């Protein structure tokens, strides 16, 4: 997980900073979630990166093959 907040303004500011900042991320590998809140749970915004499964890496040695 790269970032998580319950504050929508903070969420938007963080995304804007990522889009305009010097640090570049691979947007094709990101996951944006919004967990909708109700009275008991506030809405949560989360930005994550997909992590490839090392078992699926074709360059990795497979001793069982």
SVG drawing of the C-alpha trace seen along z (x, -y; Angstrom):
<svg xmlns="http://www.w3.org/2000/svg" viewBox="-25 -19 42 50">
<polyline fill="none" stroke="black" stroke-width="0.4" points="0.0,0.0 1.3,-3.4 -1.2,-5.7 -4.4,-5.5 -6.6,-8.3 -10.1,-9.0 -9.8,-12.6 -11.0,-13.2 -9.2,-16.5 -5.9,-14.9 -6.6,-12.0 -7.1,-14.3 -4.0,-16.4 -1.9,-13.3 -3.0,-12.0 -2.4,-15.4 1.1,-15.5 1.9,-12.1 0.7,-13.2 2.6,-16.4 5.6,-15.5 9.1,-14.3 8.5,-10.8 6.9,-8.7 4.9,-5.6 3.5,-3.0 -0.2,-3.8 -0.9,-0.5 0.3,1.3 -1.7,-0.8 -5.0,0.0 -7.3,-2.7 -9.9,-1.7 -12.6,-3.6 -14.2,-1.8 -17.6,-3.4 -18.4,-4.1 -21.6,-4.1 -22.5,-5.5 -20.2,-3.1 -17.3,-3.2 -15.9,-6.3 -15.1,-6.2 -11.4,-5.2 -9.3,-5.9 -6.4,-3.6 -3.7,-3.6 -1.8,-0.3 0.7,1.2 0.2,4.7 3.0,7.0 3.7,9.7 3.7,13.3 7.4,14.4 6.2,18.0 4.9,16.7 8.3,15.1 9.4,16.8 13.0,15.9 13.1,17.6 14.6,21.0 12.0,23.7 13.6,26.7 10.3,28.6 10.2,28.6"/>
</svg>
